[in-house]
Amino acid sequence: MVYRADRLTGDKLMTNDFLNDGLNVDLDDGLNAFITQHLPSINAAGVKVESQNDEQLILSAPLSLNHNDRGNAFGGSIFNIALMACWGALYIECRKHIENPNIVTRDGQIRYRQPCVEETIRATCRKPEARQWDGFFAHYEKTGKTSLSLTSKIMNGDEIAAYFEGVFVLLSD
């Protein structure tokens, strides 16, 4: 689907030609660069894109920068990494259509199930299906804002250490 700048707000919506002109070639690096430039606490935690495709985004961060006094992953770090996986999945998809998306977190809740002692903390966000993305961007084009619920999980071995649910809003500038 191609989106164009036909909104009254003047948002620059990307077309496929824009995607192919070299400005947005590597979305993984784009998210990593955004973290480095704009999110100092996430950057200090060592959060990076480990992998991403149309189905999921996986962020990782070293336990060595995110542990508590017991040597487990600190609960606040787990929350931030899990939230960032969801926010990042939305950011990557929005960057395919919008040059500078304005994404805010409306709500976020986490359930801690067990300590995470993995040397690398990984948060996985499953991305919505194409049909849901189409509806998301159609609503944005019509109203200038739209929201999406996303979830992520932090694993400890084969078990879920934490489960995050959040609501994220895309706003026009």
N, CA, C and O of each residue as an XYZ file, in Angstrom:
692
protein
N       0.843     -1.173      0.000
C       0.000      0.000      0.000
C       0.889      1.237      0.000
O       1.911      1.259      0.686
N       0.518      2.260     -0.754
C       1.281      3.493     -0.874
C       0.483      4.627     -0.263
O      -0.712      4.759     -0.525
N       1.126      5.435      0.539
C       0.483      6.572      1.170
C       1.142      7.836      0.651
O       2.353      7.866      0.433
N       0.349      8.879      0.453
C       0.858     10.130     -0.105
C       0.541     11.298      0.824
O      -0.270     11.170      1.742
N       1.180     12.424      0.581
C       0.978     13.624      1.397
C      -0.265     14.367      0.944
O      -0.168     15.437      0.343
N      -1.438     13.805      1.231
C      -2.667     14.472      0.843
C      -3.465     14.940      2.055
O      -4.623     15.340      1.932
N      -2.842     14.886      3.209
C      -3.507     15.311      4.431
C      -3.338     16.809      4.646
O      -2.326     17.383      4.241
N      -4.297     17.434      5.266
C      -4.245     18.863      5.518
C      -3.128     19.265      6.468
O      -2.666     20.406      6.443
N      -2.694     18.329      7.305
C      -1.646     18.652      8.274
C      -0.290     18.817      7.612
O       0.619     19.390      8.214
N      -0.129     18.327      6.382
C       1.155     18.449      5.699
C       2.144     17.357      6.046
O       3.310     17.442      5.663
N       1.701     16.318      6.772
C       2.605     15.210      7.068
C       3.167     14.664      5.775
O       2.441     14.495      4.796
N       4.440     14.392      5.770
C       5.053     13.811      4.587
C       4.920     12.300      4.681
O       5.622     11.654      5.459
N       4.033     11.751      3.903
C       3.831     10.315      3.872
C       4.693      9.741      2.764
O       4.768     10.303      1.671
N       5.344      8.623      3.046
C       6.294      8.052      2.106
C       5.620      7.201      1.049
O       4.645      6.502      1.325
N       6.142      7.266     -0.152
C       5.732      6.366     -1.217
C       6.832      5.327     -1.368
O       7.906      5.461     -0.781
N       6.565      4.306     -2.145
C       7.600      3.303     -2.385
C       8.845      3.924     -2.990
O       9.953      3.478     -2.693
N       8.694      4.962     -3.847
C       9.849      5.629     -4.419
C      10.723      6.233     -3.335
O      11.949      6.178     -3.422
N      10.095      6.814     -2.305
C      10.866      7.394     -1.216
C      11.639      6.305     -0.476
O      12.792      6.499     -0.092
N      10.993      5.169     -0.284
C      11.669      4.066      0.407
C      12.891      3.598     -0.357
O      13.863      3.153      0.253
N      12.865      3.687     -1.665
C      13.955      3.160     -2.477
C      15.013      4.193     -2.813
O      15.951      3.880     -3.547
N      14.899      5.422     -2.300
C      15.878      6.429     -2.662
C      17.082      6.475     -1.734
O      17.892      7.397     -1.826
N      17.216      5.500     -0.843
C      18.382      5.417      0.018
C      18.195      6.072      1.370
O      19.067      5.941      2.230
N      17.099      6.768      1.593
C      16.894      7.446      2.868
C      16.401      6.510      3.957
O      16.519      6.821      5.142
N      15.856      5.382      3.575
C      15.234      4.502      4.548
C      15.530      3.044      4.199
O      14.637      2.200      4.258
N      16.752      2.752      3.842
C      17.093      1.424      3.355
C      17.114      0.401      4.480
O      16.578     -0.694      4.313
N      17.712      0.720      5.616
C      17.853     -0.246      6.695
C      17.088      0.238      7.916
O      17.570      1.087      8.666
N      15.895     -0.305      8.110
C      15.056      0.131      9.213
C      15.615     -0.284     10.565
O      15.375      0.399     11.561
N      16.365     -1.404     10.626
C      17.009     -1.805     11.874
C      17.966     -0.715     12.332
O      17.924     -0.279     13.482
N      18.839     -0.275     11.408
C      19.786      0.783     11.741
C      19.061      2.074     12.073
O      19.524      2.844     12.915
N      17.925      2.324     11.421
C      17.142      3.517     11.719
C      16.639      3.524     13.147
O      16.682      4.562     13.809
N      16.164      2.395     13.637
C      15.711      2.311     15.026
C      16.903      2.430     15.970
O      16.824      3.144     16.970
N      18.005      1.744     15.672
C      19.196      1.864     16.514
C      19.691      3.311     16.563
O      20.070      3.799     17.628
N      19.689      4.000     15.413
C      20.112      5.401     15.373
C      19.163      6.284     16.174
O      19.606      7.197     16.871
N      17.860      6.019     16.081
C      16.884      6.793     16.847
C      17.138      6.627     18.343
O      17.119      7.603     19.093
N      17.374      5.400     18.770
C      17.671      5.138     20.185
C      18.906      5.920     20.609
O      18.899      6.583     21.646
N      19.957      5.846     19.815
C      21.216      6.522     20.143
C      21.017      8.033     20.240
O      21.535      8.669     21.158
N      20.278      8.604     19.308
C      20.134     10.054     19.233
C      19.087     10.637     20.172
O      19.239     11.769     20.630
N      18.030      9.890     20.470
C      16.896     10.493     21.151
C      16.476      9.845     22.465
O      15.687     10.434     23.204
N      16.973      8.663     22.775
C      16.520      7.960     23.978
C      17.718      7.574     24.845
O      18.138      6.417     24.828
N      18.275      8.523     25.603
C      19.512      8.254     26.338
C      19.419      7.117     27.354
O      20.388      6.379     27.532
N      18.283      6.960     28.021
C      18.197      5.879     29.012
C      18.159      4.512     28.334
O      18.740      3.553     28.844
N      17.488      4.415     27.201
C      17.444      3.152     26.454
C      18.816      2.862     25.865
O      19.262      1.715     25.864
N      19.480      3.881     25.369
C      20.826      3.732     24.826
C      21.801      3.280     25.914
O      22.620      2.391     25.681
N      21.717      3.886     27.100
C      22.603      3.515     28.205
C      22.383      2.069     28.644
O      23.301      1.430     29.159
N      21.183      1.558     28.447
C      20.876      0.163     28.794
C      21.418     -0.804     27.749
O      21.332     -2.018     27.931
N      21.978     -0.281     26.649
C      22.548     -1.141     25.613
C      21.515     -1.820     24.733
O      21.802     -2.858     24.138
N      20.320     -1.254     24.640
C      19.247     -1.855     23.847
C      19.554     -1.678     22.361
O      19.835     -0.573     21.898
N      19.495     -2.784     21.626
C      19.764     -2.798     20.188
C      18.794     -3.743     19.490
O      18.249     -4.664     20.100
N      18.590     -3.496     18.195
C      17.813     -4.424     17.379
C      18.653     -5.672     17.167
O      19.758     -5.606     16.629
N      18.121     -6.807     17.592
C      18.801     -8.079     17.321
C      18.359     -8.633     15.976
O      19.181     -9.083     15.177
N      17.053     -8.597     15.735
C      16.531     -9.026     14.436
C      15.119     -8.493     14.267
O      14.443     -8.156     15.239
N      14.689     -8.425     13.012
C      13.317     -8.026     12.741
C      12.953     -8.467     11.344
O      13.782     -8.516     10.435
N      11.667     -8.789     11.209
C      11.103     -9.135      9.903
C       9.633     -8.727      9.936
O       9.213     -8.002     10.837
N       8.855     -9.181      8.969
C       7.441     -8.799      8.922
C       6.629     -9.370     10.076
O       5.525     -8.895     10.347
N       7.156    -10.377     10.756
C       6.409    -11.036     11.823
C       6.762    -10.568     13.227
O       5.905    -10.568     14.111
N       8.021    -10.166     13.445
C       8.414     -9.815     14.805
C       9.639     -8.912     14.831
O      10.409     -8.836     13.874
N       9.790     -8.232     15.963
C      10.988     -7.460     16.275
C      11.557     -8.022     17.561
O      10.832     -8.224     18.535
N      12.860     -8.274     17.564
C      13.540     -8.718     18.776
C      14.592     -7.683     19.135
O      15.495     -7.396     18.349
N      14.461     -7.123     20.345
C      15.471     -6.227     20.889
C      16.252     -6.981     21.946
O      15.719     -7.868     22.613
N      17.514     -6.626     22.094
C      18.317     -7.264     23.124
C      19.116     -6.215     23.883
O      19.388     -5.125     23.380
N      19.481     -6.573     25.102
C      20.292     -5.714     25.956
C      21.084     -6.606     26.903
O      20.581     -7.647     27.328
N      22.304     -6.223     27.241
C      23.114     -7.071     28.124
C      22.648     -6.999     29.581
O      22.324     -5.927     30.094
N      22.622     -8.143     30.223
C      22.294     -8.197     31.644
C      23.283     -7.349     32.444
O      22.916     -6.758     33.460
N      24.534     -7.288     31.987
C      25.571     -6.548     32.722
C      25.228     -5.068     32.908
O      25.732     -4.440     33.838
N      24.394     -4.507     32.056
C      23.978     -3.103     32.187
C      22.586     -2.955     32.790
O      22.114     -1.836     32.990
N      21.921     -4.079     33.083
C      20.515     -4.032     33.474
C      20.180     -4.956     34.641
O      19.066     -5.475     34.715
N      21.114     -5.163     35.538
C      20.874     -6.107     36.643
C      20.556     -5.376     37.944
O      20.811     -4.183     38.103
N      19.993     -6.143     38.855
C      19.720     -5.629     40.192
C      20.776     -6.164     41.160
O      21.768     -6.757     40.735
N      20.564     -5.958     42.442
C      21.536     -6.396     43.450
C      21.606     -7.913     43.589
O      22.534     -8.419     44.221
N      20.669     -8.645     43.028
C      20.654    -10.115     43.081
C      21.254    -10.746     41.828
O      21.350    -11.970     41.733
N      21.659     -9.913     40.863
C      22.227    -10.442     39.627
C      21.185    -10.800     38.583
O      21.524    -11.303     37.512
N      19.913    -10.545     38.890
C      18.825    -10.759     37.934
C      18.613     -9.481     37.132
O      19.110     -8.414     37.493
N      17.873     -9.606     36.048
C      17.496     -8.411     35.303
C      16.618     -7.533     36.193
O      15.669     -8.020     36.808
N      16.929     -6.256     36.261
C      16.182     -5.281     37.039
C      14.794     -5.102     36.435
O      14.662     -4.978     35.218
N      13.766     -5.088     37.266
C      12.391     -4.982     36.791
C      12.146     -3.754     35.929
O      11.429     -3.836     34.932
N      12.727     -2.619     36.295
C      12.561     -1.408     35.496
C      13.190     -1.545     34.121
O      12.653     -1.039     33.135
N      14.319     -2.222     34.050
C      14.966     -2.466     32.758
C      14.122     -3.399     31.902
O      13.967     -3.182     30.700
N      13.582     -4.434     32.524
C      12.714     -5.358     31.784
C      11.528     -4.593     31.201
O      11.168     -4.781     30.039
N      10.927     -3.732     32.014
C       9.787     -2.941     31.533
C      10.196     -2.091     30.336
O       9.507     -2.085     29.315
N      11.319     -1.370     30.454
C      11.770     -0.491     29.373
C      12.088     -1.257     28.093
O      11.728     -0.811     27.004
N      12.749     -2.390     28.208
C      13.116     -3.173     27.027
C      11.861     -3.747     26.370
O      11.738     -3.740     25.145
N      10.934     -4.243     27.185
C       9.690     -4.807     26.654
C       8.846     -3.726     25.975
O       8.319     -3.941     24.884
N       8.720     -2.561     26.624
C       7.991     -1.453     26.025
C       8.661     -1.027     24.722
O       7.981     -0.782     23.725
N       9.982     -0.939     24.724
C      10.718     -0.482     23.547
C      10.566     -1.447     22.372
O      10.582     -1.016     21.219
N      10.420     -2.739     22.644
C      10.194     -3.701     21.553
C       8.874     -3.389     20.843
O       8.807     -3.425     19.614
N       7.844     -3.088     21.599
C       6.547     -2.736     20.996
C       6.628     -1.394     20.287
O       6.218     -1.273     19.133
N       7.154     -0.392     20.968
C       7.280      0.933     20.368
C       8.133      0.850     19.108
O       7.814      1.471     18.094
N       9.217      0.081     19.174
C      10.112     -0.061     18.027
C       9.466     -0.757     16.849
O       9.706     -0.383     15.701
N       8.646     -1.766     17.116
C       7.932     -2.444     16.026
C       7.007     -1.463     15.321
O       6.916     -1.467     14.093
N       6.324     -0.626     16.087
C       5.454      0.385     15.495
C       6.275      1.430     14.748
O       5.900      1.839     13.649
N       7.376      1.862     15.325
C       8.244      2.848     14.680
C       8.743      2.344     13.327
O       8.702      3.073     12.336
N       9.213      1.103     13.288
C       9.730      0.537     12.034
C       8.643      0.506     10.972
O       8.900      0.852      9.819
N       7.437      0.100     11.337
C       6.351      0.059     10.356
C       5.957      1.470      9.915
O       5.714      1.705      8.731
N       5.893      2.394     10.849
C       5.535      3.777     10.505
C       6.567      4.418      9.597
O       6.214      5.195      8.709
N       7.837      4.104      9.806
C       8.895      4.675      8.958
C       8.781      4.218      7.505
O       9.370      4.837      6.619
N       8.052      3.171      7.256
C       7.816      2.753      5.878
C       6.851      3.699      5.169
O       6.781      3.716      3.940
N       6.100      4.495      5.954
C       5.037      5.334      5.414
C       5.169      6.813      5.766
O       4.690      7.678      5.033
N       5.821      7.096      6.892
C       5.886      8.460      7.418
C       7.340      8.775      7.755
O       8.013      7.988      8.419
N       7.815      9.915      7.300
C       9.224     10.257      7.496
C       9.617     10.371      8.967
O      10.649      9.838      9.375
N       8.812     11.053      9.756
C       9.145     11.293     11.155
C       7.913     11.032     12.025
O       7.241     11.976     12.443
N       7.612      9.766     12.301
C       6.379      9.453     13.037
C       6.411      9.973     14.474
O       7.442      9.926     15.145
N       5.272     10.464     14.926
C       5.108     10.952     16.289
C       4.328      9.888     17.060
O       3.099      9.849     17.011
N       5.053      9.033     17.768
C       4.457      7.895     18.478
C       4.579      8.130     19.976
O       5.659      8.435     20.481
N       3.474      7.986     20.673
C       3.486      8.099     22.132
C       2.886      6.831     22.740
O       2.092      6.134     22.109
N       3.277      6.558     23.957
C       2.734      5.424     24.702
C       1.565      5.936     25.536
O       1.729      6.839     26.357
N       0.390      5.357     25.325
C      -0.788      5.759     26.100
C      -0.917      4.919     27.367
O      -1.343      5.419     28.409
N      -0.550      3.647     27.275
C      -0.713      2.773     28.426
C       0.287      1.634     28.320
O       0.594      1.175     27.220
N       0.789      1.183     29.441
C       1.679      0.033     29.454
C       1.584     -0.702     30.775
O       1.620     -0.099     31.847
N       1.462     -2.026     30.676
C       1.381     -2.867     31.866
C       2.275     -4.071     31.656
O       2.424     -4.570     30.541
N       2.864     -4.527     32.742
C       3.739     -5.691     32.647
C       3.393     -6.677     33.759
O       2.999     -6.295     34.861
N       3.553     -7.950     33.431
C       3.384     -9.024     34.417
C       4.727     -9.744     34.520
O       5.227    -10.302     33.544
N       5.285     -9.719     35.699
C       6.542    -10.425     35.947
C       6.208    -11.826     36.442
O       5.471    -11.987     37.415
N       6.745    -12.830     35.778
C       6.417    -14.210     36.145
C       7.559    -14.911     36.865
O       7.327    -15.769     37.717
N       8.786    -14.548     36.526
C       9.952    -15.140     37.171
C      11.169    -14.275     36.884
O      11.151    -13.473     35.950
N      12.230    -14.429     37.677
C      13.437    -13.645     37.414
C      14.034    -14.001     36.052
O      13.918    -15.131     35.579
N      14.666    -13.019     35.445
C      15.386    -13.234     34.192
C      16.869    -13.163     34.500
O      17.371    -12.138     34.961
N      17.569    -14.266     34.241
C      18.997    -14.335     34.531
C      19.833    -14.565     33.271
O      21.031    -14.834     33.357
N      19.203    -14.459     32.115
C      19.912    -14.637     30.848
C      20.967    -13.541     30.688
O      20.723    -12.391     31.053
N      22.128    -13.886     30.148
C      23.198    -12.896     29.916
C      22.755    -11.812     28.944
O      23.200    -10.668     29.036
N      21.882    -12.175     28.017
C      21.300    -11.211     27.083
C      19.794    -11.223     27.284
O      19.139    -12.253     27.122
N      19.255    -10.063     27.639
C      17.812     -9.917     27.813
C      17.219     -9.668     26.430
O      17.657     -8.769     25.711
N      16.231    -10.462     26.067
C      15.592    -10.321     24.751
C      14.103    -10.071     24.917
O      13.408    -10.782     25.643
N      13.629     -9.032     24.220
C      12.200     -8.732     24.183
C      11.717     -8.958     22.762
O      12.287     -8.428     21.808
N      10.666     -9.746     22.631
C      10.103    -10.067     21.318
C       8.703     -9.502     21.218
O       7.850     -9.769     22.064
N       8.470     -8.713     20.168
C       7.140     -8.188     19.865
C       6.678     -8.802     18.563
O       7.326     -8.647     17.528
N       5.555     -9.500     18.617
C       4.927    -10.037     17.396
C       4.187     -8.901     16.713
O       3.384     -8.212     17.343
N       4.451     -8.701     15.429
C       3.826     -7.615     14.677
C       2.441     -8.029     14.182
O       2.179     -9.209     13.951
N       1.567     -7.049     14.023
C       0.236     -7.339     13.479
C       0.309     -7.820     12.022
O       1.318     -7.644     11.339
N      -0.774     -8.421     11.582
C      -0.910     -8.848     10.184
C      -1.053     -7.615      9.281
O      -1.381     -6.525      9.749
N      -0.802     -7.805      7.987
C      -0.870     -6.703      7.016
C      -2.225     -6.009      7.030
O      -2.287     -4.785      6.912
N      -3.303     -6.759      7.170
C      -4.644     -6.177      7.181
C      -4.823     -5.197      8.338
O      -5.453     -4.152      8.178
N      -4.270     -5.535      9.504
C      -4.383     -4.637     10.651
C      -3.557     -3.366     10.418
O      -3.987     -2.272     10.782
N      -2.376     -3.511      9.813
C      -1.579     -2.320      9.486
C      -2.338     -1.429      8.507
O      -2.345     -0.208      8.657
N      -2.978     -2.034      7.504
C      -3.733     -1.247      6.522
C      -4.810     -0.415      7.209
O      -4.964      0.769      6.908
N      -5.550     -1.017      8.121
C      -6.575     -0.302      8.862
C      -5.997      0.791      9.753
O      -6.566      1.876      9.880
N      -4.872      0.489     10.358
C      -4.183      1.456     11.217
C      -3.829      2.715     10.434
O      -4.127      3.827     10.871
N      -3.192      2.539      9.274
C      -2.773      3.701      8.483
C      -3.951      4.389      7.799
O      -3.913      5.603      7.600
N      -4.996      3.647      7.434
C      -6.187      4.269      6.858
C      -6.855      5.183      7.882
O      -7.287      6.285      7.545
N      -6.937      4.729      9.124
C      -7.522      5.552     10.184
C      -6.661      6.792     10.439
O      -7.191      7.882     10.652
N      -5.354      6.629     10.417
C      -4.439      7.767     10.586
C      -4.657      8.795      9.475
O      -4.735      9.994      9.744
N      -4.753      8.333      8.241
C      -4.973      9.249      7.112
C      -6.278     10.017      7.281
O      -6.350     11.200      6.949
N      -7.294      9.363      7.787
C      -8.618      9.973      7.914
C      -8.693     10.956      9.079
O      -9.299     12.019      8.953
N      -8.078     10.607     10.220
C      -8.275     11.392     11.441
C      -7.028     12.121     11.945
O      -7.142     13.029     12.769
N      -5.849     11.741     11.469
C      -4.623     12.359     11.962
C      -4.091     11.736     13.232
O      -3.095     12.198     13.789
N      -4.751     10.687     13.694
C      -4.253      9.933     14.847
C      -4.883      8.554     14.825
O      -5.957      8.350     14.257
N      -4.200      7.618     15.449
C      -4.723      6.263     15.556
C      -3.938      5.533     16.640
O      -2.834      5.948     16.993
N      -4.493      4.466     17.159
C      -3.802      3.730     18.222
C      -3.744      2.245     17.895
O      -4.492      1.730     17.064
N      -2.830      1.586     18.578
C      -2.596      0.164     18.351
C      -2.149     -0.478     19.652
O      -1.303      0.073     20.357
N      -2.706     -1.635     19.978
C      -2.252     -2.423     21.125
C      -1.220     -3.423     20.653
O      -1.421     -4.116     19.656
N      -0.125     -3.494     21.367
C       0.943     -4.441     21.052
C       1.402     -5.132     22.328
O       1.267     -4.589     23.425
N       1.943     -6.326     22.176
C       2.466     -7.075     23.309
C       3.890     -7.517     23.017
O       4.305     -7.635     21.864
N       4.623     -7.755     24.091
C       5.963     -8.332     23.955
C       6.204     -9.250     25.146
O       5.486     -9.214     26.145
N       7.220    -10.061     25.008
C       7.569    -10.944     26.114
C       9.080    -10.998     26.260
O       9.832    -10.841     25.299
N       9.489    -11.224     27.486
C      10.888    -11.434     27.848
C      10.989    -12.889     28.286
O      10.237    -13.348     29.145
N      11.919    -13.593     27.689
C      12.076    -15.008     28.008
C      13.237    -15.231     28.976
O      14.220    -14.490     28.965
N      13.111    -16.248     29.799
C      14.196    -16.749     30.642
C      14.320    -18.220     30.302
O      13.597    -19.057     30.841
N      15.238    -18.528     29.406
C      15.304    -19.882     28.868
C      14.063    -20.130     28.039
O      13.745    -19.356     27.137
N      13.357    -21.219     28.345
C      12.133    -21.563     27.624
C      10.871    -21.030     28.296
O       9.761    -21.273     27.821
N      11.037    -20.314     29.384
C       9.900    -19.808     30.157
C       9.765    -18.296     29.988
O      10.752    -17.588     29.786
N       8.533    -17.820     30.074
C       8.292    -16.371     30.013
C       8.648    -15.748     31.356
O       8.113    -16.133     32.395
N       9.563    -14.776     31.320
C       9.935    -14.042     32.535
C       9.001    -12.863     32.755
O       8.665    -12.537     33.894
N       8.578    -12.217     31.661
C       7.682    -11.069     31.778
C       6.879    -10.936     30.496
O       7.337    -11.285     29.408
N       5.655    -10.417     30.660
C       4.759    -10.222     29.534
C       4.265     -8.777     29.587
O       3.712     -8.347     30.600
N       4.462     -8.026     28.500
C       4.106     -6.607     28.428
C       2.953     -6.389     27.478
O       2.901     -6.992     26.406
N       2.021     -5.522     27.868
C       0.931     -5.082     26.998
C       0.914     -3.566     26.993
O       0.948     -2.933     28.049
N       0.862     -2.978     25.790
C       0.847     -1.527     25.707
C      -0.067     -1.020     24.616
O      -0.383     -1.733     23.664
N      -0.487      0.222     24.769
C      -1.268      0.913     23.755
C      -0.429      2.098     23.294
O       0.042      2.901     24.100
N      -0.254      2.187     21.978
C       0.597      3.211     21.380
C      -0.223      4.031     20.402
O      -1.077      3.499     19.693
N       0.043      5.331     20.368
C      -0.727      6.257     19.548
C       0.190      6.925     18.553
O       1.253      7.429     18.915
N      -0.225      6.930     17.284
C       0.459      7.679     16.231
C      -0.316      8.967     16.022
O      -1.506      8.942     15.709
N       0.368     10.100     16.198
C      -0.254     11.412     16.081
C       0.369     12.181     14.932
O       1.547     12.001     14.624
N      -0.417     13.038     14.299
C       0.166     13.949     13.323
C       0.843     15.072     14.108
O       0.450     15.369     15.236
N       1.844     15.685     13.521
C       2.577     16.751     14.220
C       1.795     18.034     14.333
O       2.289     19.010     14.896
